[in-house]
Amino acid sequence: MIVLLTGIICILAYASGNTIKTQEKGGERFVCTALPPDATPGCPMPGFTPEEELRSTVIQLRETILQQKETIGNQKETIRELTAKLNRCESLAEDGKHGSWKKVAGKGKDTMGDLPRDPSQVIDQLSRTMQTLKDRLENLEHQLRSNVSYSALPSDLRETLQRRLGDLEHQLLNKVAELEDEKSLLHNESAAHRQRTESALHALLERVSELEKGSNAFKSPDDFKVSLPLRTNYLYGKIKKTLPELFAFTICMWLKSSASPGIGTPFSYAVQGQANEIVLIEWGNHPIELLINDKVAQLPFSIGDGKWHHVCITWTTRDGMWEAYLDGVKLGSGENLAPWHPIKPNGILILGQEQDTVGGRFDATQAFVGEISQFNIWDRVLKSEDIISLANCTANMPGNIIPWADNNVDVFGGATKLPLEPCEERLLDL
């Protein structure tokens, strides 16, 4: 600037004065002297008149000053824009902590666009936006440093701009760090909430399983059923008590099955030396059979219709006389079924499987498929009216040898004990 002003002064002097050459001790110099306004200069510039040269210099100076002012104005505008964006980001970050996104006044839309509703995604997007803004600040700083006109800015303005840019970068880094911490907290809270939810669901599922499988909390110790849903050689129930020596018996039970062909073996009693001491079986296309000491009597009914049926059989060693009842009605009777043969004691009583050895060697083709309840054994032949009362649910007569009780029945292989009141089920089937 000083050089340019000095040039103007010399040109003005040259345009308005004359040149006098003097000598001083072996050298020459030119001295500018004033001339009248109407005088002609003695040393004109070749190719340019003094007025044209002055006018050109003034225009160049004016353009230079305008460019510097424009550059300073642009830098100030950039700073104002970045400051406004930072303020909006701070406002959004503060609002995001409270779970809401405010609108920018006068624009009617979210400051960050259509953000997702998930807080974690919102924080991720906001972090990316702030990182982008930080990158833009760095680029701006780089451009300022590489711009030729940057050095022409006043020193105080350069320092202010650098300080402001540094402050903006520092604030952005702090906000990004805060958002990362908030994201981590949200993740931890989500994981803890998910764990609590899974624990509650697991406890609920366990409770439902208990209710489905049954428990010791039946309304009554005999209000349950044994469910054997598959024809396998490993699903069965076992009666804990065994039989004494018997000379007569009555065995009653509720049965429900729709298996085909044949319902299988509802129960079997095996002793040492005789696997078929007492067996009730419907195998393949054969009718239901009662086996005592491996002797066979065919029963004149079928129960594989998927409904609950009350079945009773009686037997006495005297002449081997037997009777068969279905739903309280006597449908069959006979004699000479293992006459004078006492039922041997201390055997194993299995529900749902036919025993080829005592307590084992089950055959899947002979397995019972369905549900069993109220399996009772008496050591005598019940009267017809007692059996009718049991079938009509007008009497409750637990077996005096084997009563149907929860603590007297174990299940294995996936068989289950479920709550049941058979008389209510029977009414539904009617």
C-alpha positions as CSV (number, residue, x, y, z in Angstrom):
1,M,0.0,0.0,0.0
2,I,2.9,2.4,0.9
3,V,4.6,1.6,-2.3
4,L,1.5,2.3,-4.3
5,L,0.9,5.7,-2.6
6,T,4.5,6.6,-3.2
7,G,4.1,5.8,-6.9
8,I,1.0,8.0,-7.0
9,I,2.9,10.9,-5.5
10,C,5.8,10.5,-8.0
11,I,3.4,10.2,-10.9
12,L,1.5,13.3,-9.7
13,A,4.8,15.2,-9.4
14,Y,5.8,14.0,-12.8
15,A,2.5,14.9,-14.4
16,S,2.6,18.5,-13.0
17,G,6.3,19.3,-13.1
18,N,9.5,19.4,-15.2
19,T,12.7,17.4,-14.9
20,I,16.0,19.1,-14.4
21,K,19.1,17.0,-14.7
22,T,22.0,17.9,-12.4
23,Q,25.5,16.5,-11.8
24,E,27.0,15.7,-8.5
25,K,30.6,14.4,-8.4
26,G,30.6,12.0,-11.3
27,G,26.9,11.0,-11.2
28,E,23.6,12.2,-12.6
29,R,20.2,12.4,-11.1
30,F,16.8,13.8,-12.0
31,V,14.9,16.3,-9.9
32,C,11.2,16.8,-10.3
33,T,10.2,20.4,-10.5
34,A,6.7,22.0,-10.7
35,L,5.4,23.1,-14.0
36,P,2.5,25.4,-14.8
37,P,-0.8,23.6,-15.6
38,D,-0.7,24.5,-19.2
39,A,3.0,23.5,-19.7
40,T,4.1,20.3,-21.5
41,P,6.3,17.9,-19.5
42,G,9.8,17.6,-20.7
43,C,10.1,13.8,-20.3
44,P,6.9,12.1,-21.3
45,M,6.4,8.2,-20.7
46,P,6.6,6.3,-23.9
47,G,3.3,5.0,-25.2
48,F,1.2,6.4,-22.2
49,T,0.1,9.8,-21.3
50,P,0.5,10.6,-17.5
51,E,-3.3,10.8,-17.1
52,E,-3.8,7.4,-18.6
53,E,-1.1,5.8,-16.4
54,L,-2.6,7.4,-13.3
55,R,-6.1,6.3,-14.2
56,S,-4.9,2.7,-14.7
57,T,-3.0,2.6,-11.4
58,V,-6.0,3.9,-9.5
59,I,-8.3,1.3,-11.1
60,Q,-5.9,-1.5,-10.1
61,L,-5.7,-0.3,-6.6
62,R,-9.5,-0.1,-6.4
63,E,-9.9,-3.6,-7.7
64,T,-7.4,-4.9,-5.3
65,I,-9.1,-3.3,-2.3
66,L,-12.6,-4.6,-3.5
67,Q,-11.2,-8.1,-3.8
68,Q,-9.8,-8.0,-0.3
69,K,-13.1,-6.7,1.1
70,E,-15.0,-9.4,-0.7
71,T,-12.7,-12.1,0.6
72,I,-13.1,-10.8,4.2
73,G,-16.8,-10.7,3.7
74,N,-16.9,-14.3,2.5
75,Q,-14.9,-15.5,5.4
76,K,-17.2,-13.7,7.9
77,E,-20.2,-15.2,6.2
78,T,-18.7,-18.7,6.4
79,I,-18.0,-18.2,10.1
80,R,-21.6,-17.1,10.7
81,E,-23.0,-20.1,8.7
82,L,-20.9,-22.6,10.7
83,T,-21.8,-20.9,14.0
84,A,-25.5,-21.2,13.1
85,K,-25.1,-24.9,12.1
86,L,-23.3,-25.6,15.3
87,N,-26.0,-24.0,17.4
88,R,-28.7,-26.1,15.6
89,C,-26.6,-29.3,16.2
90,E,-26.3,-28.4,19.9
91,S,-30.1,-27.8,20.1
92,L,-30.8,-31.1,18.4
93,A,-28.4,-33.0,20.6
94,E,-30.0,-31.5,23.7
95,D,-33.5,-32.3,22.4
96,G,-32.4,-35.8,21.5
97,K,-31.5,-36.6,25.1
98,H,-35.1,-36.0,26.0
99,G,-36.5,-38.2,23.3
100,S,-37.8,-35.6,20.9
101,W,-36.7,-33.6,17.8
102,K,-37.8,-30.0,17.6
103,K,-38.6,-28.1,14.4
104,V,-36.5,-25.3,13.1
105,A,-38.5,-22.0,13.4
106,G,-40.1,-20.9,10.2
107,K,-39.1,-24.0,8.2
108,G,-41.6,-26.6,9.3
109,K,-39.4,-29.6,9.2
110,D,-36.8,-31.4,11.3
111,T,-33.3,-29.8,11.3
112,M,-31.7,-33.1,10.5
113,G,-34.3,-34.3,8.0
114,D,-36.6,-37.3,8.5
115,L,-34.7,-39.0,11.3
116,P,-35.5,-42.6,12.3
117,R,-37.5,-43.2,15.5
118,D,-34.9,-45.6,17.1
119,P,-32.7,-43.5,19.5
120,S,-29.6,-45.5,18.6
121,Q,-30.1,-44.8,14.9
122,V,-30.8,-41.1,15.6
123,I,-27.6,-40.8,17.5
124,D,-25.6,-42.6,14.8
125,Q,-27.0,-40.2,12.1
126,L,-26.4,-37.1,14.3
127,S,-22.8,-38.3,14.9
128,R,-22.3,-38.7,11.1
129,T,-23.7,-35.2,10.5
130,M,-21.4,-33.7,13.1
131,Q,-18.4,-35.6,11.7
132,T,-19.3,-34.2,8.2
133,L,-19.5,-30.7,9.7
134,K,-16.1,-31.2,11.3
135,D,-14.6,-32.3,8.0
136,R,-16.1,-29.2,6.3
137,L,-14.4,-27.1,9.0
138,E,-11.1,-28.7,8.4
139,N,-11.5,-28.3,4.6
140,L,-12.3,-24.6,5.1
141,E,-9.3,-24.1,7.3
142,H,-7.1,-25.8,4.7
143,Q,-8.6,-23.6,2.0
144,L,-8.0,-20.5,4.0
145,R,-4.4,-21.5,4.6
146,S,-3.8,-22.3,0.9
147,N,-5.6,-19.2,-0.4
148,V,-3.2,-16.5,-1.7
149,S,-5.5,-13.8,-0.3
150,Y,-5.4,-15.3,3.2
151,S,-2.0,-13.7,3.9
152,A,-3.4,-10.3,2.9
153,L,-5.9,-10.4,5.8
154,P,-5.1,-8.2,8.8
155,S,-3.3,-10.2,11.5
156,D,-6.0,-9.6,14.1
157,L,-8.7,-10.9,11.8
158,R,-6.6,-14.0,11.0
159,E,-6.1,-14.7,14.7
160,T,-9.8,-14.3,15.4
161,L,-10.7,-16.6,12.5
162,Q,-8.2,-19.3,13.6
163,R,-9.4,-19.1,17.2
164,R,-13.0,-19.3,16.2
165,L,-12.4,-22.3,13.9
166,G,-10.5,-24.0,16.7
167,D,-13.3,-23.4,19.2
168,L,-15.8,-24.8,16.7
169,E,-13.8,-27.9,16.1
170,H,-13.3,-28.4,19.9
171,Q,-17.1,-28.0,20.5
172,L,-17.9,-30.5,17.7
173,L,-15.5,-33.1,19.1
174,N,-17.1,-32.7,22.5
175,K,-20.6,-33.1,21.1
176,V,-19.5,-36.2,19.2
177,A,-18.0,-37.7,22.3
178,E,-21.2,-36.9,24.3
179,L,-23.3,-38.6,21.6
180,E,-21.1,-41.7,21.6
181,D,-21.5,-41.9,25.4
182,E,-25.3,-41.5,25.1
183,K,-25.3,-44.2,22.4
184,S,-23.4,-46.5,24.7
185,L,-25.8,-45.9,27.6
186,L,-28.8,-46.5,25.4
187,H,-27.3,-49.8,24.2
188,N,-26.6,-50.9,27.8
189,E,-30.2,-49.9,28.8
190,S,-31.6,-51.8,25.8
191,A,-29.6,-54.9,26.7
192,A,-30.6,-54.8,30.3
193,H,-34.3,-54.3,29.3
194,R,-34.1,-57.2,26.8
195,Q,-32.5,-59.5,29.5
196,R,-35.3,-58.6,32.0
197,T,-37.9,-59.3,29.4
198,E,-36.4,-62.6,28.4
199,S,-36.2,-63.6,32.1
200,A,-39.8,-62.8,32.6
201,L,-40.8,-64.7,29.4
202,H,-38.8,-67.6,30.5
203,A,-40.4,-67.7,33.9
204,L,-43.8,-67.5,32.3
205,L,-43.0,-70.3,29.9
206,E,-41.9,-72.5,32.8
207,R,-45.1,-71.7,34.6
208,V,-47.2,-72.6,31.5
209,S,-45.2,-75.8,31.1
210,E,-45.9,-76.7,34.7
211,L,-49.6,-76.1,34.1
212,E,-49.5,-78.1,30.9
213,K,-47.6,-81.1,32.4
214,G,-49.5,-80.9,35.6
215,S,-48.0,-80.7,39.2
216,N,-48.8,-81.8,42.7
217,A,-51.3,-79.0,43.0
218,F,-54.3,-80.8,41.4
219,K,-57.6,-79.8,42.8
220,S,-57.8,-83.4,44.1
221,P,-55.1,-86.0,44.2
222,D,-57.0,-88.1,41.6
223,D,-58.0,-85.2,39.2
224,F,-55.3,-85.9,36.6
225,K,-54.7,-88.0,33.5
226,V,-51.6,-89.7,32.0
227,S,-51.1,-88.6,28.4
228,L,-49.3,-91.0,25.9
229,P,-49.5,-89.1,22.6
230,L,-47.1,-91.3,20.5
231,R,-46.8,-94.9,19.6
232,T,-43.3,-95.6,20.9
233,N,-41.5,-98.1,23.1
234,Y,-40.4,-95.5,25.7
235,L,-43.5,-93.6,26.7
236,Y,-45.2,-95.2,29.7
237,G,-46.5,-94.7,33.2
238,K,-45.7,-96.9,36.2
239,I,-47.7,-97.7,39.3
240,K,-45.5,-97.5,42.3
241,K,-47.5,-99.9,44.4
242,T,-47.7,-103.6,43.5
243,L,-50.4,-106.2,43.9
244,P,-50.7,-108.7,46.6
245,E,-51.9,-112.3,45.8
246,L,-55.4,-112.0,44.5
247,F,-58.2,-114.5,44.0
248,A,-60.5,-111.9,42.5
249,F,-60.3,-108.4,41.3
250,T,-62.1,-105.5,39.6
251,I,-60.1,-103.1,37.4
252,C,-61.8,-99.9,36.3
253,M,-60.4,-96.9,34.3
254,W,-61.3,-94.1,32.0
255,L,-59.8,-94.3,28.5
256,K,-59.7,-92.0,25.5
257,S,-58.0,-93.0,22.2
258,S,-58.4,-92.7,18.5
259,A,-55.3,-94.8,17.5
260,S,-55.5,-97.0,14.5
261,P,-55.2,-99.9,14.0
262,G,-55.9,-100.8,17.6
263,I,-55.5,-98.6,20.7
264,G,-52.6,-100.7,22.0
265,T,-52.1,-101.8,25.6
266,P,-53.8,-99.6,28.3
267,F,-52.1,-101.6,31.1
268,S,-50.0,-104.8,31.8
269,Y,-49.0,-106.6,35.0
270,A,-46.0,-108.9,34.8
271,V,-44.4,-111.1,37.5
272,Q,-41.4,-113.4,37.5
273,G,-42.0,-116.3,35.2
274,Q,-45.1,-114.7,33.6
275,A,-45.0,-111.5,31.6
276,N,-48.7,-111.7,30.8
277,E,-50.1,-112.1,34.3
278,I,-52.9,-109.5,33.6
279,V,-53.0,-107.6,30.3
280,L,-55.6,-105.5,28.5
281,I,-54.7,-105.1,24.8
282,E,-56.1,-104.2,21.4
283,W,-53.4,-105.0,18.9
284,G,-53.7,-104.5,15.2
285,N,-57.1,-105.5,13.8
286,H,-57.8,-107.9,16.6
287,P,-60.6,-107.1,19.1
288,I,-59.8,-106.0,22.7
289,E,-58.4,-108.9,24.7
290,L,-58.1,-109.6,28.4
291,L,-55.1,-111.9,29.2
292,I,-54.8,-113.6,32.6
293,N,-51.8,-116.0,33.1
294,D,-51.4,-115.8,29.3
295,K,-55.0,-117.1,28.8
296,V,-57.2,-114.9,26.5
297,A,-60.8,-113.7,26.5
298,Q,-62.1,-111.3,23.8
299,L,-64.2,-108.4,24.9
300,P,-67.2,-107.5,22.7
301,F,-66.6,-103.7,22.3
302,S,-64.4,-101.1,20.7
303,I,-63.4,-97.7,22.2
304,G,-61.1,-96.1,19.5
305,D,-63.5,-93.3,18.7
306,G,-61.5,-90.5,20.4
307,K,-64.0,-90.1,23.2
308,W,-63.8,-90.8,26.9
309,H,-65.1,-94.2,27.9
310,H,-65.4,-95.9,31.3
311,V,-64.1,-99.5,31.2
312,C,-64.4,-102.1,33.9
313,I,-63.4,-105.8,34.0
314,T,-64.0,-108.2,36.8
315,W,-62.5,-111.7,37.4
316,T,-62.6,-114.4,40.0
317,T,-60.4,-117.5,40.2
318,R,-63.5,-119.6,40.9
319,D,-64.2,-121.1,37.5
320,G,-62.3,-118.2,35.9
321,M,-65.5,-116.1,35.5
322,W,-65.2,-112.7,34.0
323,E,-67.4,-109.7,33.1
324,A,-66.7,-106.6,30.9
325,Y,-68.5,-103.2,31.3
326,L,-68.4,-100.3,28.9
327,D,-69.8,-96.9,30.3
328,G,-71.6,-98.8,33.1
329,V,-73.2,-101.4,30.8
330,K,-72.2,-105.0,30.9
331,L,-71.5,-106.1,27.4
332,G,-69.7,-109.3,27.9
333,S,-69.1,-112.2,30.3
334,G,-67.6,-115.7,30.3
335,E,-65.8,-118.3,32.4
336,N,-62.9,-120.7,32.3
337,L,-60.4,-117.8,32.0
338,A,-57.4,-119.1,34.0
339,P,-59.6,-120.9,36.5
340,W,-58.3,-121.5,40.0
341,H,-55.2,-119.5,39.2
342,P,-54.4,-116.9,41.9
343,I,-52.8,-113.6,40.7
344,K,-49.2,-113.7,41.7
345,P,-47.9,-110.8,43.9
346,N,-44.9,-108.4,43.7
347,G,-45.1,-107.8,40.0
348,I,-44.8,-104.5,38.1
349,L,-47.8,-102.6,36.8
350,I,-47.2,-100.6,33.6
351,L,-49.6,-98.1,32.0
352,G,-49.3,-97.8,28.2
353,Q,-46.9,-100.7,27.3
354,E,-47.0,-104.5,27.0
355,Q,-44.2,-106.2,28.9
356,D,-42.3,-109.0,27.4
357,T,-40.1,-109.2,30.5
358,V,-40.8,-107.9,33.9
359,G,-40.7,-104.1,33.6
360,G,-39.3,-104.0,30.1
361,R,-38.8,-105.1,26.5
362,F,-41.7,-102.9,25.2
363,D,-42.9,-103.3,21.6
364,A,-43.9,-100.0,20.0
365,T,-46.5,-101.7,17.8
366,Q,-48.4,-102.7,21.0
367,A,-48.1,-99.3,22.8
368,F,-51.2,-97.5,23.9
369,V,-51.8,-94.1,22.3
370,G,-54.2,-91.9,24.1
371,E,-55.1,-90.8,27.7
372,I,-55.8,-92.8,30.9
373,S,-57.4,-91.7,34.1
374,Q,-59.0,-93.1,37.3
375,F,-57.1,-96.5,37.1
376,N,-58.3,-98.3,40.2
377,I,-58.1,-102.0,41.4
378,W,-60.1,-103.7,44.0
379,D,-59.5,-107.2,45.5
380,R,-63.1,-108.2,44.9
381,V,-65.8,-108.3,42.2
382,L,-67.8,-105.0,42.4
383,K,-71.6,-105.1,42.1
384,S,-73.2,-103.9,38.9
385,E,-74.8,-100.9,40.7
386,D,-71.3,-99.8,42.0
387,I,-69.9,-100.0,38.5
388,I,-72.8,-98.0,37.1
389,S,-72.3,-95.3,39.8
390,L,-68.6,-95.0,38.9
391,A,-69.5,-94.7,35.2
392,N,-72.2,-92.1,35.9
393,C,-69.9,-90.2,38.3
394,T,-72.4,-90.5,41.1
395,A,-70.0,-92.3,43.4
396,N,-66.3,-92.0,44.3
397,M,-64.8,-95.3,45.2
398,P,-61.0,-95.4,45.1
399,G,-59.5,-98.9,44.6
400,N,-58.7,-100.5,47.9
401,I,-55.6,-102.2,46.4
402,I,-54.4,-99.7,43.8
403,P,-56.1,-96.2,44.1
404,W,-55.6,-93.6,41.4
405,A,-53.4,-90.9,43.1
406,D,-50.8,-88.5,41.9
407,N,-48.1,-89.7,44.2
408,N,-48.7,-93.3,43.1
409,V,-48.0,-92.8,39.4
410,D,-44.7,-92.0,37.7
411,V,-44.3,-91.1,34.0
412,F,-41.4,-91.7,31.7
413,G,-40.1,-91.0,28.2
414,G,-42.2,-87.9,27.6
415,A,-45.5,-89.2,29.0
416,T,-47.1,-86.4,31.0
417,K,-49.6,-86.0,33.8
418,L,-52.2,-83.3,33.1
419,P,-55.1,-81.9,35.1
420,L,-58.4,-83.7,34.4
421,E,-61.8,-84.2,35.8
422,P,-63.0,-87.2,33.7
423,C,-66.7,-86.8,34.5
424,E,-66.7,-83.2,33.1
425,E,-64.9,-84.5,30.0
426,R,-67.4,-87.3,29.7
427,L,-70.3,-84.9,29.8
428,L,-68.6,-82.9,27.0
429,D,-68.3,-86.0,24.8
430,L,-72.0,-86.9,25.3
